[in-house]
């Protein structure tokens, strides 16, 4: 026997029992994005490797060790996108979307990172993200956060915790970086291996370390907040005031530094305690330098991305969306003439009721076996068409989920029946 070929580690099939939940989530999220005027952009899954090196940053986990990079037949170095922001900026510059215009964009799709797979962390995962370009003020930061809050409401999810921080400008971070390196170097003996490595390359990431042994050292480290210039401070204060006015609760987390290098000023994450270690369901921030860094005329930008697998897990955990997309009815058919007439009737019903989910039995078999299949389909009703029913132009209707009697409805009355009973 040939060996079965399996999916790649960390990459998953979304099976038909779960896909209704994905569709529900995607539909609700798209509606919300539309409410705020965000428009969809679709960019390629493959980009030149250079794009991610220059945007996410050479000394980040993603670029150093997680990218799916290969040479194509022309010898170009290509990478499967590990996130959506870089491609969005590339597309915006290339297509002139940023010339004297404000753009509100969103995207969705598969992303690829060669991380160690665990619950909530995969090698192919899906994001829905949004980006706003051309707006420098704190009002758009606030809007972006409000968009994300509306997702939780639209999906019926308990609100995760909103954590916010500011990373200042590149210059402010430069000054802070020096102080941080001086502090950490003085306590070199308390740094773990990973942090020692980061000390020379990306010391801010050390603040994000999850090592309990280093917590006291990190807690006592100098704070970036104290190194902010006046404009950055005002920007952050304005966001906080906005959140307070709206009544949106949040926590300032001075250790929130994010794993991508392009951020400036505002960063935020929505974190849930319901999913174990991988609790960040949505994350983002401002990246005012990136468009210029990638060769465009510099314009301010801010955005976020959500992990769809994590949100689906949250929906499941909260029991939301059970029974989505189950069929309303299953048509049980006797062989011969009822088979064709039944198909015809089903077509007519689908014409009249486009949202009716009706499975016509195919493959023959006894009524008994067909009823079993009807039951297993999850349908609310079995519709029965035998010779006798066909002669009288009626359909037997047997409720499958409630203890009501079977009854008969004339062909012409079926539309009415479904409008009043099944929806
Ligand atoms: P990120 O924090 O790398 O940011 O990813 C955003 C979200 O994607 C995470 O909060 C998480 O929910 C999900 N995610 C990330 N990695 C995985 C994984 N391996 N498995 C499952 N889910 C994952 C970005 O990607 C930025 N581009 C966000 C952004 C947009 N910032 C500004 N604009």
Boltz pocket constraint, residues with backbone or C-beta under 6 A from the ligand:
constraints:
  - pocket:
      binder: B
      contacts: [[A, 82], [A, 83], [A, 84], [A, 85], [A, 113], [A, 115], [A, 120], [A, 121], [A, 122], [A, 123], [A, 124], [A, 125], [A, 126], [A, 127], [A, 129], [A, 130], [A, 131], [A, 259], [A, 260], [A, 280], [A, 281], [A, 282], [A, 283], [A, 284], [A, 285], [A, 286], [A, 287], [A, 302], [A, 303], [A, 304], [A, 305], [A, 306], [A, 307], [A, 308], [A, 309], [A, 310]]
      max_distance: 6.0
